Amino acid sequence: MKDTDMDNSKTVGLDKQSLDVMRQALDRMECAFASLPETGDASADTQATEKILLDVATRLGDNYPYFHPLYAGQMLKPPHPIARLSYALAMWINPNNHALDGGRASSHMEKEAVADIARMVGWTTHLGHLTSGGTMANLEALWVAGRLAPGKTVLASEQAHYTHGRISSVLGLPFEAVPCSQLGRLDMNALKRRLDGGGIGTVVATIGTTATGSVDPLPELLALRDAYGFRLHADAAYGGYFGLTDNLADPARQAYDRLGDVDSLVIDPHKHGLQPYGCGCVLSRDPAVGRFYKHDSPYTYFSSSELHLGEISLECSRAGAAAVALWATMRHLPLERGGSFAHGLAAGRRAALSLHKKLVADDRFVPGFAPELDIVIWSLRAGSVSESSDLARRVFDEAADRQLHLALAELPTAFFDFEGAGIQCDQDTVTCLRSVLMKPEHESWVDRIWMILGEATDAAITAS
């Protein structure tokens, strides 16, 4: 396939051509069940269905245009067409990947897809499966960590996802947030001081924070793990795939090169993996942790001596359709360095670097640190941080009026050089603008985004 297969910049609307392919796939799948006796007319009440479905379409139109390059706010993008079609195809059967009884084919597809993700970080042996999302995946990883070190504290950066604190509370584990550096990474000096205090069972390394895309310094964390003996879990829900790219700066590259040395790992295919929502993945380097999942179900596992995914999962019912969609996407776009999937990620990072460069050169803005992945943060130049925050909100609204959709974020003032910009720091955090340029086509839309941002900024400044 060509690299342009991932580029939808020549189309503005929603894909409809693939519906013809769906009909062919349905006909083929139906052939597999042709030996069954007929059940009569299985068609729905098409008149009622049409009315309700058209109402649904109207309601769904009340959304931001997540599929369009001018949506450059939160980490949202449409699934790849092959993922969308494969998921929908599986829905005609609705497999449940908890046990082989409920999802025989889709369970095998899940095992193959998860093994491909494990190989991406260099693991030929592992224990893992898909989950309903990153939160559940992280919960499972910390549950295992808690079984290995009962009652010991979990540490994560202040910029780690907030669910780690919630998850630890659910699991009855103490949790502490460790300060981060001015680059949004876990502060190694602060971490070491806390480790010296003892009682630490697990440290979470965030490989791509959801606020800024910062990558925690994994080589240094691994050295501390060797010295202090804690379990090291990598939350790579957002940034996990970027190790395939060839345009990372050295600190991030060094972290990804050591990702296979962590004890457990979470990646969300429904972020950069082009999947529908409801698809996370948790992996453990040591398959022996499977002993914690043992249970005795009187009815679930009786159809096969093969491993049922429910035997290594805290979740019971799980959508087999998610596994089908991921498997199909990874056959179309393999997880290969230098491949088309990797090129799509690299294009998003180039777009982020391009936007950051423009912000640095423009006196209207106070940019944050250079993006490590594909997230850009910037503030507005004003007399004080509070005034900058107010101006950012006005720019957000003005940009939306012009069909450019950004995001607002509340971040530490330390992430910006307000002193150098002559801005009074009258508060510890700032409301800033944030853009996630995660669609490959964003690279060709940066100039358009910049033009609209400039118009929106001028309008906001004039109004203020």
C-alpha positions in Angstrom: 0.0 0.0 0.0 1.1 3.6 -0.5 1.8 5.9 2.4 -1.0 8.2 1.2 -3.5 5.5 2.2 -3.6 7.0 5.6 -4.1 10.6 4.3 -7.7 11.7 4.1 -6.9 15.4 3.4 -8.5 15.2 -0.1 -11.9 14.4 1.4 -14.0 16.6 3.6 -17.0 14.4 4.3 -17.6 11.1 5.9 -16.5 7.9 4.1 -19.5 6.2 2.4 -17.8 4.2 -0.4 -16.7 1.5 2.0 -20.4 0.5 2.5 -20.3 -1.5 -0.7 -17.4 -3.5 0.8 -19.5 -4.1 3.9 -22.3 -5.7 1.9 -19.8 -8.1 0.3 -18.3 -9.0 3.6 -21.7 -9.7 5.1 -22.6 -12.0 2.2 -19.4 -14.0 2.7 -19.9 -14.3 6.5 -23.4 -15.5 6.0 -22.1 -18.3 3.8 -20.3 -19.8 6.8 -23.7 -20.4 8.4 -25.5 -21.6 5.3 -26.0 -25.1 6.6 -28.3 -23.9 9.4 -32.0 -24.3 9.0 -33.9 -21.2 8.0 -35.5 -19.1 10.8 -37.8 -17.0 8.6 -37.6 -13.3 7.8 -35.0 -11.8 10.1 -35.3 -8.3 8.6 -36.1 -5.4 10.9 -39.1 -3.0 10.6 -37.3 -0.9 8.0 -39.7 2.0 8.2 -39.3 2.5 11.9 -35.6 1.8 11.7 -35.1 4.4 9.0 -37.0 7.1 11.0 -35.0 6.5 14.2 -31.7 6.1 12.4 -32.2 9.4 10.6 -33.0 11.0 14.0 -29.8 9.5 15.3 -27.9 11.0 12.4 -29.4 14.4 13.2 -28.4 14.1 16.9 -24.9 13.0 16.1 -24.5 16.1 13.9 -24.4 18.1 17.2 -20.7 17.3 17.7 -17.4 18.9 16.9 -16.0 17.7 13.6 -13.5 15.2 15.1 -12.8 13.7 11.7 -11.7 17.0 10.1 -8.1 18.5 10.3 -9.6 21.7 11.7 -10.5 19.8 14.8 -7.1 20.1 16.5 -8.2 20.1 20.2 -8.4 16.9 22.2 -7.0 13.6 21.3 -9.8 12.5 19.1 -9.7 11.1 15.6 -11.9 8.7 13.6 -11.0 5.0 13.4 -9.4 3.8 10.2 -12.1 2.7 7.7 -11.0 -1.0 8.0 -11.4 -0.8 11.8 -14.8 0.7 11.5 -16.0 -1.8 9.0 -14.5 -4.8 10.8 -16.1 -3.7 14.1 -19.5 -3.3 12.4 -19.2 -6.7 10.7 -18.5 -8.4 14.0 -21.6 -6.7 15.5 -23.8 -9.0 13.3 -22.6 -11.8 15.6 -21.6 -9.8 18.7 -18.9 -12.0 20.1 -17.8 -11.9 23.7 -14.1 -12.5 24.2 -14.4 -13.5 27.9 -14.5 -17.2 26.9 -14.1 -19.2 23.7 -17.7 -20.2 23.9 -18.7 -16.6 23.2 -15.9 -15.5 20.9 -14.0 -18.3 19.3 -12.6 -16.6 16.2 -12.3 -13.2 17.8 -10.4 -14.6 20.8 -7.8 -16.0 18.5 -7.6 -12.7 16.6 -7.2 -10.9 20.0 -4.2 -13.1 20.9 -2.6 -12.5 17.6 -3.1 -8.7 17.8 -1.8 -8.5 21.4 1.2 -10.5 20.5 2.0 -8.0 17.7 1.8 -5.2 20.2 4.1 -7.1 22.5 6.6 -7.7 19.7 6.6 -3.9 19.0 8.4 -3.4 22.3 10.5 -6.5 21.9 8.6 -9.1 24.0 8.4 -12.6 22.6 6.9 -13.9 25.8 4.2 -11.9 27.7 0.8 -12.1 29.4 -1.7 -9.6 28.1 -5.1 -8.9 26.5 -7.3 -6.1 25.4 -9.5 -4.1 27.8 -12.4 -1.7 27.5 -9.9 1.2 27.7 -6.8 2.6 29.2 -8.3 3.1 32.7 -9.2 -0.6 33.0 -5.8 -1.6 31.6 -4.0 0.5 34.2 -6.2 -0.8 36.9 -5.3 -4.3 36.0 -1.5 -3.5 35.9 -1.7 -1.8 39.3 -3.8 -4.7 40.7 -1.0 -7.1 39.8 1.6 -4.7 41.3 -0.5 -4.5 44.5 -0.6 -8.3 44.7 3.2 -8.4 44.4 3.7 -5.6 47.0 0.7 -5.5 49.2 0.0 -2.2 51.0 3.0 -0.4 49.4 2.7 3.0 47.9 2.2 3.8 44.2 4.1 6.8 42.8 3.4 8.7 39.6 4.2 12.2 38.3 1.9 15.1 39.0 1.4 15.1 35.2 0.4 11.5 35.1 -3.2 10.7 34.3 -5.5 11.4 37.2 -6.9 7.9 37.1 -3.8 6.4 38.8 -4.8 8.1 42.0 -8.4 6.9 41.6 -7.3 3.4 40.7 -5.0 3.2 43.7 -7.8 4.2 46.0 -10.1 1.5 44.5 -7.4 -1.1 45.1 -6.7 0.1 48.6 -3.1 1.2 47.8 -1.5 4.4 49.0 -0.8 6.8 46.2 1.5 9.9 46.0 2.1 12.3 43.2 5.8 13.3 42.6 6.7 16.7 41.2 7.6 17.1 37.6 10.2 19.1 35.8 9.7 22.2 33.7 9.5 19.9 30.7 6.5 18.0 32.2 8.5 14.9 33.0 8.8 13.0 36.3 11.5 14.8 38.4 14.2 12.3 39.1 15.6 14.2 42.2 12.2 14.4 43.8 11.6 10.8 43.0 14.8 9.7 44.6 14.1 11.6 47.7 10.8 9.9 48.1 12.3 6.5 47.3 14.8 7.1 50.1 11.9 7.3 52.5 10.9 3.7 51.7 7.6 1.9 51.4 7.4 2.2 47.6 6.0 -0.8 45.7 5.3 0.7 42.2 6.4 3.7 40.1 4.4 4.7 37.1 6.3 6.0 34.1 4.1 8.1 31.7 5.2 7.6 28.2 3.3 10.5 26.7 1.3 12.6 29.2 -2.2 13.4 28.0 -1.7 17.1 28.8 1.6 17.8 27.0 2.9 14.6 25.5 5.9 14.6 27.8 7.8 11.3 28.1 9.2 10.3 31.5 13.0 9.5 31.5 12.8 5.8 31.3 16.6 4.9 31.3 17.0 6.8 34.6 13.8 5.2 36.1 15.1 1.7 35.2 18.4 2.5 36.9 16.4 3.5 40.0 14.3 0.3 39.8 17.5 -1.7 39.9 18.7 0.2 42.9 15.5 0.3 44.9 13.6 -2.8 43.8 10.2 -1.3 43.0 7.9 -2.5 40.1 8.0 -0.2 37.1 4.8 0.2 35.1 4.7 2.2 31.9 1.5 4.1 31.1 1.9 4.4 27.4 -1.8 4.7 26.7 -1.3 7.8 24.7 2.2 7.6 23.4 2.9 3.9 23.2 3.2 3.6 19.4 5.7 6.5 18.9 8.6 4.1 19.2 8.0 3.2 15.6 8.7 6.7 14.4 12.1 8.0 13.2 11.8 11.7 14.2 11.9 11.7 18.0 14.3 13.9 19.9 17.0 12.0 21.8 15.4 12.0 25.3 12.2 10.4 23.9 14.1 8.1 21.6 16.1 6.8 24.6 13.0 6.2 26.6 11.3 4.2 23.8 14.4 2.2 23.2 14.1 0.9 26.8 10.3 0.4 26.8 10.7 -3.4 26.7 12.6 -3.3 30.0 9.6 -2.3 32.1 7.6 -4.8 34.2 4.1 -3.9 32.7 2.8 -1.8 30.0 -0.5 -0.2 28.8 -1.2 1.0 25.3 -4.5 2.3 24.0 -5.2 1.3 20.4 -8.3 3.6 20.5 -5.9 6.6 20.5 -3.1 6.4 18.0 -4.0 2.9 17.0 -6.9 4.0 14.8 -9.5 2.0 16.7 -13.1 2.7 17.9 -13.4 3.6 21.5 -13.4 0.6 23.9 -10.0 -0.8 23.0 -7.1 -0.7 25.5 -4.3 -3.2 26.0 -2.4 -4.3 29.1 0.8 -6.4 29.0 3.0 -7.9 31.6 6.6 -9.0 30.7 6.5 -12.0 33.1 3.7 -14.4 32.2 3.9 -15.8 35.7 1.7 -13.0 37.1 -1.2 -15.0 35.5 -1.3 -16.9 38.8 -3.2 -14.0 40.4 -6.1 -14.5 38.1 -7.0 -18.1 39.1 -10.6 -18.8 39.8 -13.0 -21.6 39.7 -16.0 -20.9 37.4 -18.6 -23.7 37.4 -19.9 -22.9 33.9 -17.7 -20.5 31.8 -14.8 -22.6 30.6 -15.8 -26.0 29.4 -15.6 -26.0 25.6 -11.8 -26.1 25.1 -8.6 -26.9 26.9 -7.1 -23.8 25.3 -6.5 -20.6 27.3 -9.6 -18.5 27.6 -8.9 -14.8 27.8 -11.2 -14.5 30.7 -8.7 -16.5 32.7 -6.1 -13.7 32.5 -8.5 -10.7 32.8 -10.3 -8.9 35.6 -13.0 -7.9 33.2 -15.6 -10.6 32.2 -17.6 -9.7 29.2 -15.5 -7.8 26.6 -16.4 -6.8 23.0 -14.9 -9.3 20.6 -15.6 -6.7 17.9 -12.7 -4.6 19.3 -10.3 -7.5 18.7 -11.6 -8.0 15.2 -11.2 -4.4 14.3 -7.7 -4.2 15.8 -6.6 -7.4 14.1 -7.8 -6.2 10.7 -6.2 -2.8 11.1 -2.8 -4.3 12.0 -3.0 -6.5 9.0 -3.5 -3.5 6.8 -1.0 -1.3 8.7 1.6 -3.5 10.4 3.4 -2.2 13.4 6.7 -1.7 11.6 9.4 1.0 11.9 9.4 2.9 8.6 6.0 1.5 7.6 2.9 3.4 6.6 1.4 3.4 10.2 4.7 4.8 11.5 4.7 7.5 8.8 1.3 8.7 10.0 2.6 9.1 13.5 5.7 10.9 12.3 3.5 13.3 10.2 1.6 14.3 13.3 4.8 15.0 15.1 6.2 17.1 12.2 2.9 19.1 12.3 3.3 19.8 16.0 6.9 20.9 15.6 5.9 23.2 12.7 3.2 24.8 14.8 5.5 25.2 17.7 8.1 26.9 15.5 5.5 29.4 14.3 4.5 30.2 17.9 8.1 30.8 19.0 8.5 33.4 16.2 5.3 35.3 17.1 5.3 37.9 19.8 1.6 37.4 20.5 2.3 34.0 22.1 4.3 32.5 24.9 4.9 28.9 23.8 5.6 26.0 26.1 8.4 23.6 25.7 9.0 21.9 22.3 6.6 19.0 21.8 8.0 15.5 22.4 5.2 13.8 20.5 2.3 15.6 18.7 0.9 17.9 21.4 1.5 21.6 21.4 0.9 24.0 24.3 1.0 27.8 24.3 -0.1 30.8 26.3 -1.1 34.4 25.2 1.1 37.4 25.9 -0.6 39.7 28.4 0.2 41.8 31.5 -0.3 38.9 34.0 -0.9 35.2 34.0 -4.5 35.7 35.0 -5.0 38.1 32.1 -3.3 35.6 29.8 -5.7 32.9 31.0 -8.7 35.2 30.2 -7.3 35.9 26.7 -6.8 32.2 26.0 -10.4 31.6 26.7 -11.4 34.3 24.3 -9.1 33.0 21.6 -10.6 29.5 22.1 -14.1 30.9 21.4 -13.0 33.1 18.5 -11.2 30.1 16.9 -14.3 27.9 17.2 -16.4 30.6 15.5 -14.0 30.3 12.6 -14.3 26.4 12.6 -10.9 25.9 14.2 -11.4 23.8 17.3 -8.6 23.9 19.9 -8.5 22.8 23.6 -8.0 24.6 26.8 -5.7 23.2 29.5 -4.8 24.3 33.1 -1.0 23.8 33.4 1.8 24.9 35.8 3.2 28.3 35.0 6.6 26.7 35.2 6.0 25.2 31.8 6.2 28.7 30.3 8.9 31.4 30.4 6.5 34.1 31.7 9.4 36.0 33.5 11.3 36.2 30.2 8.2 37.5 28.5 7.7 40.2 31.1 4.4 38.7 32.4 3.5 39.0 36.1 3.0 35.5 37.7 0.0 36.3 39.9 -1.1 32.6 40.1 0.6 29.2 40.0 -1.3 27.8 37.0 -2.3 29.2 33.7 -5.2 28.5 31.4 -3.5 27.9 28.1 -4.3 26.7 24.6 -3.4 23.1 23.6 -3.5 21.3 20.3 -3.2 17.6 19.5 -2.1 17.2 15.9 -2.6 13.5 15.8 -4.2 13.1 12.3 -1.6 12.5 9.6 -3.3 15.2 7.4 -2.6 17.8 10.0 0.8 18.2 8.5 -0.6 19.7 5.3 -3.1 21.9 7.3 -0.7 23.6 9.7 -0.6 26.8 7.5 -4.4 26.9 7.5 -4.6 26.3 11.2 -2.0 29.1 11.8 -3.9 31.6 9.6 -7.2 31.0 11.5 -5.4 31.1 14.9 -3.9 34.4 14.0 -7.3 35.9 13.0 -8.8 34.5 16.2 -6.0 35.9 18.3 -6.2 39.4 16.8 -10.0 39.4 17.3 -9.6 38.4 20.9 -6.9 41.0 21.6 -9.1 43.7 20.0 -12.1 42.7 22.0 -10.1 42.8 25.2 
